Amino acid sequence: MIDSNPEVKKHIAEFSGENKLREKLIAARKRAGVTQKELGMISGLDYRAISRAESNTDISPNLKTLVKYLDALGCELSVVEKVAQ
């Protein structure tokens, strides 16, 4: 029944995408071997902004935060088309 509601499906898809991004952010930071506080020092971001970016909250990081976060880890943001399911 939930799957038949287009609004619910849209919300679930957006939530899933956000979770995947957060998982990738955390994985990139861990591969670099730095803590949230260390990443804050490297990137110039407050470690609380990093914590929020990695947390499953209603507060999403803005684009500047994402770019600084990723740049400090030697990563970049890219846009790719989804594979048809």
N, C-alpha and C positions, 0 to 999 in steps of 0.2 A: 504494500500500500504506500509506504514512504517513497519507494523508488518511482512510483507513478507521478509524484508531485514534482513538476519541473523546478520550482523554487528550491525545494529541499535538495534535489539533485545538484543544482547549481551551487548551493552552499557547501555541500559535501565535497564537490570537486575543488572549490576554492580552498577549503580547509585542508584537503589532501595536498594540494600544491604548496601551501604554506608550510605544512609539516615536512614535506620533502626538502624544501629550501632550508629550513632550520636544521634538518639532519645533515645536509651537505655543509652548512656553515660550521657546525660543531665538528664534523669529520675533518674539514680542512684545518681548523684550529688545532685539533689534536694531532694531526699529521705533522704540523709545524712544531709540535711539542711545547706550546705556550698556554698559559692560563688566561682566563678572561682579563685579569689585572695586567698581565704582561702584554697582552694584545692591546689593551687600552693605552699603555705607555708607548708602544710601537706605533699605533695608528693615530694617536692624539684624541681618541674617543674616550669618554668616561666609561669605566668598566661596567657601570649600570646600564648604559646603552647597549653594550655587548651582551650583557645578561638578558636584557629584554628582547634583543634580536634572536637569541637562542631559545627563549622561553615560549611556551605555548600560551600566549596571552592575547588579549584583544588589541594590544599595542604593537603595531607593525613598524619595523625600522623604515626610515625614509631612504630614498635612493642615495643620497650623499653618505649616509651611515654605511649602507651596504658597500659602496665603492671604497670607502676608507678601510672598512673591515677587510675586504678581499684584497685590496692593494697591499696592505700590511703583511698579508700572508703570501704574497706573490701570485695571487689569483686574479681573475677578472670575471666580470659578469657578462654572460652572453645570452642571446635569445635564440631558441631553436623551436622549430615546429614540432607539435606533438605527433606521435605516430598514431595512425588511426587504430582504434580498438575494435 
